[in-house]
Amino acid sequence: MIPLGSCTMKLNSTTEMESVTWPEFGGMHPFAPREDVTGYLELISSLEQWLCDITGYDAISLQPNAGSQGELAGLMAIRGYHLSRGDKQRNICLIPSSAHGTNAASAVLAGMQVVVVACDENGNVDLGDLQTKIDEAGDKLSAIMITYPSTHGVYEEAVVDLCDRVHKAGGQVYIDGANTNAVVGFAKFGKFGGDVSHLNLHKTFAIPHGGGGPGVGPVAARAHLAPFLPGHSMAQTELPNYGPISAAPYGSASILPISWAYIRMMGDAGLKDATASAVLAANYVAKKLEGHYPVLYTGGNGLVAHECIIDIRPIQKETGVSVDDVAKRLIDYGFHAPTMSFPVAGTLMIEPTESEPLHELDRFVEAMIAIREESRALAAGKWPADDNPLANAPHTAKMIAGEWNHPYDRELAVFPMKGQHRNKYWPLVRRIDSVYGDRNLFCSCLPTEAFA
């Protein structure tokens, strides 16, 4: 299980992935003549129709190569729309404090001025502060960017009211589709107030994450923004007469068969079941960890959406164990750490998606509870603050094979869970100060004098 939050990847079936290896898809040039890509165009057309139906929008562009590009394309569509109406002054973009960092960056690249909107204690957009910021912006309001469900792991209960307020003031609503995996089959962005969204195909629709190769971040919009979606002069079909957002007409088209196969095989019922299972898995983890870790945000009924944020700050105050310690100790238990300190410093954001079976969720919960017990033992004085299983994690094979002078045994260090010796993941390196290298760059190569 890789329990990252916000940008989690789900497991990809062989059937979905296999077609990527076929030269008929992978070897096609993006500017090949129309008569050579009729199959591609059929696949693209089907996928566009399905994604529009799932999201409730009227038009979509598959051109953006990543969610960040999709964000920029969506905001450029809003900008183009306002300019076409003579509203040149509309350049203020409202962004909640819970937003992905790319939201603000995309708004600036689109020529907008970012104004941050506060969130309330439950993680929702503060409607009072929102109205204040709308009133202050006046006729300069261009758009609001929200994520639904939010990055805080809750469904914005007042999302329809929020959209209505922005529209009433002449603005457009951009809904970040990073968390569409918690919406598909139950709600549609374009129906409850969204004007434009990007979709992260790497989570909701099963492609690999763009950071390790080609990505796709389609941008979908309602009809009035459709003319301002990305176009391309070399496209094999007619696209909007608007500037491109990437070099190829349909972006990373070679991996679109993955999402096509995923949607085609899942069907309406399967997609809805996936959403329900993903939300259930996140709530299962949140409820199982209650009493051990505080869950930072929940909805009005005490439940989370697609992910839960557990707060390590009270535990650090009580025991001295930091979010870094928990993350590094999870490696000894055989887990990649959840997303750390985003969107709130000192927290862990967990999103299992629907891919993880119950036994794997239970194994992760067991590990988290065991780590909490270790922190309690540390607080009770069982080990020194600077020499304990948490502070020294992760433990490598080299470390336990050498001289051992720690106040806990080797077995607790590397086999903290029963039966772990049968299938142990061994980390290759110990802890590195994760920010020191970023802030203190140095060259480890030979000095230039050595080459004289």
N, C-alpha and C positions, 0 to 999 in steps of 0.2 A: 504494500500500500504506500502510495506517495500522496500524503494528505494535504497538499498545498491548498491555499485558499485563493480565490479570485481567478487565477489562470490555470486551474487544474486541468490536466488532460484525462479523458476517460480511456478505457482500454479499447483498442482497435482490432476488429476481427480480421482474420486472414482474407476472408472473402472480400471485405471492403478494400484491403490494401493491395491485393494481388494485381489488379489492373494497372497500378502505377508502374509496374515493371514491364508492361507491354509496350513495345516500341510504337505501336499505333497511337498510344497516348503520350508516352514519355519522349518519343523522338520527333514529334511534330513541331515544325517551326511556327512561332506565333503569327508570322505574316504569310503563311502558306495560302495559296489561292482558295477561294471559297469552295470550288469543286472538290478539293482535296480534304476538306474538313467538315463535310456535311454531317458526319456522325457526331463530331465534337459540338457542332452548332445545335444539334438535336438535344444532346445531353445538357448543354448550357441553357437552352430554352426551358427544358423540363425543370432543371434545378431552380431557375429564376422564378418560374411559376409556383413551385412548391414553397420556396422561401417567402414569396409574397403572401401566399395563403397562410403560412404559419405565423407571420408577423402582422398581417392585416394592412400591409402597405400596397401601393399601386404599382410601383416600379422598383427595380433593383439594378445595381451595377456590381459585377463580379470582378471588376478591374483592380481594386485596391489589394496590395500584396500583404497587408497586415491590418490588425485592428486599428493601429495608430494611423495608418493611411486612410482607413475607412472613416475615422473621426475627422481627419482633415477634409476629406471629400465631402462629408456631410455638412460641415461648417462652411465650406466654400459654396455649397449649394444654397445654404441659408443666406450667405453674403450676396451671392448672385441674384437671388430672389429679391432681396431688399433693394439692391442697386437697380434692378429692372423696373422697380416701382418708384424710383426717384428718392428712396429713403437712404441717402448716402450717409446720414448722420447716425444710423443705427449700427453701433459698433461695440456695445456693452454686452458681455456674455456672463451670465450669472452661473456660478459653479458652487455646489455645496461643499462644505469642508470634508465630507466623506468620500469625495470623488477620487477616481484613479488620477495619478499624477500626469498621465498623458493628456487628460482633458484640458488642463490649463495650457500645456505646451501646444496642443492643437489649436486652441482658440487664439493664442498669440500668433502662431504661424498664419492663421486665417485673417490676421489684421484686426483682431478684436481686443478689447480691453477687459481683463478678467476682474470680476467683483465676486468675492467669496460670500456665500450664504451660510449662516450658522446651522448646526443641527441640535436637536433637543437631547435630553438625557436618555431617550430611548433609541437614539440613532437616526431618527427621521429628520427631514428638512424642517427647520423651524419656520412655520408659516408666518408668524409675526415678523421675523427678520426678513423673510422673503418679500412680504408686502412692502416693507420699508425700502428694501433695495429696488423693487420695481418702481415705487413712487419716486425715488431719488434718480433713477435712470431716465424716467420720462420717455420722450420720443427717441432716446438714444438706445433703448433696449433692443437688442438684436435677438438674443436667444438665452435659453437656460439649458445646461447640460446636466442631466440626472442619470443615475444608474438604477435600474429596476430589475430585481430587488437590489437594494443598495449594497455598497461595499461593506457596510456594517453588518450585513447578513440578515437584514429585515426587509419585509415588504413595506414600501411607503404607503401607509394606510390612506393618506390624503392625496394620492397621486393625481386623481381626476381633478380635484380642487386646484392643485398646483398648476396643472396644465391649463385649466380655465383662466386662472389669474394671469398667466403669461400671455395667453392668446388675447385676452381682453385688452392688454397693454400694447398689443401689436407685435409681440415677440413670437418666436418659433421655439418648439420644444424638441431638443435633441435627447433621445434616450440611448444611453450607452448600452449596447447589447452584450456586454461581457458575461452577464449572468442569465442569458436567455434560457439556459438549461433548467432554470427553476420556473419557467413561464410556459414553455411549449405545451400546447394542448389545453391550457387553462385560461390564457389571456393573450391579447394581441396588442402590441405597442401602438399600431396605427389606428386602433379602435378606441382606446381609452385616452388618447390625447397626444400621442407622439406624432411629430411631423417627419422625422428622419432618425435613422438608427444605423449603426454598424453592427455586424454580427461576427463574433469570434468563432469561426468554423473549427478551430482547434479544440474547443471544449464541447460545445453543444452539438456539433455535427461531425465530430470524430476525426478530423485530420490531425496530423502531427503539429506540434507547436512551431510557429514561424521562426523562433530563435535558433532552431537547429536545422533549418532548411527553408524551403518555400512555404509561405503562409498565404492565407486568404482572409480578407476582412471586408466582405461585401457591404455596400451601403445601400439601404432601402429607404424609400421616401413615399410620401403621399403625392398625389397627382400634380399639385401646384409646384412641387419642387423637382419633379421628374426631369424637366428640360435642363436642369442645372447639375444633373449627375454627370460623372466623368464620361467624356467622349474620346474618340481616337480616330485620326484620319486614315489609319491603315486597317480598320476593323472590317471583317468579312460580312458584317450585317450593319444595318443603320443604327447608329448610336446617337445620343444627344449631341448637338453641335456646341459642346462645351469642352474646355481643355482637359487633357488626360491627367490622371493622378499617378500613373506608372507607365512604364515603357511599352507594355504589351496590352492589346485591346481587352483581353480577358484575364489579365494578371497571371497568376500561377495556375494556368488551366490544367496542367498535367495532373494535379492532385484533386481536381474537382470530382473525378469518378468515385473518390472515397465517400464524400458527402452524398453524392447521388445514390450510391449503393446503400449507405446507412439509412437514408430516408425511405428508399424504395423497399428495403427489407423490413424496416420497422413498421411502416404504415401508420395510419392515424392513431390506432389504439396503442401500438408499441411506443410511439413517441410520447404519448400522454403518460403511459406507465413509467417510462424512463424518468420523466419529470417528477412524478409522485415518489418514485423510489429514491431519487437523489435527495429530495427534501426530507423524506423519511430517514434516510441514512444520516443526514446532518443532525436531525433532531434526536436520533438514537444516541449518537455520540455525545451531544450536549446534555441529554438527560442522564446518561451513564456517568458522566464526569461531575454532575452536581454533587455538592458535598465535599468535593476534592479541589475543584477549581471553579472560581466564579465565572459565569458566562456574562460578558460585558453588555451585550444588547439582546433583547428579545422583543417580540411583538406584544400587543395588548393581551394576548392569550398565553403568554409565557413561552411561545415557540419561536424558533428561528426560521430562516428561509433555506437557502442552499448551503450555507456555511455558518459556523459558529466561531465567535472570537472569545477565547478564554484569556482572562486577565492574570498575568503573572506578577504584577506590581504589588498587590497585597501579600503575596507569598514571599517576594523578595524582602519586603519590609519586615515580615515575621521571621524568616529563616536565613536571609542573605543569599538565597538561590535566585539567580537572574534568569531572564528569558534565554540568554545564551547558554547557560548551564543546562536548562531543560532540553534545548535544541540539540546540543552536543551529546547529552546522555542518551537521547533517543537513538543515536547512531549505534551505541552499544547494544540497544534492544533490537536493532535491525531495521530501523525506520529512517527514511528521509524526514527531516523536520518539516512541520507546516510552515506557511508563510510567517515570517517573524517581523514584529514591530511595524506592520502595515495592516490597516490604515492608522493604527494607534500604537505608539511606542510602548514597548514592554508587554506586548500581547502576542498570542499565537492564533492564526486564522486557519481553521480546519475545514476542508471541503472534500468529502469522500466521493462525490458524484454517485451515480447508480451502479458504477462498475465493481465496487468492492463487495464481496460476499460477507455474510454475517460473521463467519469465523474470523475473517481478517479485521473487521470492525472490532470484534471482541478482543482480538490480540492487541490491537492498537490501544483500546481502552485499558486493558490490563497493564500495558507498558506505562501509560500515563499515570495510572493510579500507583503503580510501583515506584515511579519517580517521585510522586508526591509523598509517599511514605518515606523515601530516602531523605527528602527535604525535612520532614518532621523529625526523623532520627538525628539529622544534623543539628536542628534547632535544639534538640534535647541534650546535645553535648556528646553524642556517640563518636563523632569524628572532629578533628580540628577544622576550622573554617577554611583553611588553605590547603588541606590534604584530605580529600574525600572523593567518593565515586563521582560526584557531580562536578566538582571543580576540576578534576583531572580528565574528565571525559572529552573526547572518546579515547578508548584504550586500544592500542595497536598490538599486533602479534609481537612485534619487536620489543615493545614495552614490557609485556608479561614474560617474555623469554629471558629478559635480562635480570639484573639484581632487583629484588623486590623489597622495599622498605616502607611500604604504606600501611596505615592502620586498618586496612580491610583486605580480604583475601583476593587472590587472582580470580577465583570463580565468580565472585560477585562483580568483579570488574568487567569480565568479558562474556559471562553466561548468566546474566541476571534473571532470565526467564527459564522456567523448566523446559527441558527438551531442546534448548537453543543450540546445544553442541552438535545436533544432527544437521543443522542447516544455518550455519553462522555466516553472516556478512562481516568481513574484516575490513575496517577502515585502514587506508594506507598511510595516512598522516594524522598527527595529533592536532590540537587546536592552534589556530593562527588568529592573531588579532585581526578581526575582519575589516576594521576601518583604518588601521594604522597604515597599511600599504597604500590605501586610496589617498590618504592625506599626506603621506611622506614618500613621494616617489624617489627611487634611487636606481642606479644602474649597477647590475652585478657583473657586467662584462669587464674585460681587461681594460686598463687605461690606454689611451691612444699612444702613449710613449712605448708601450710594449710591442707595438707594430713597427717601430722605427727601424 
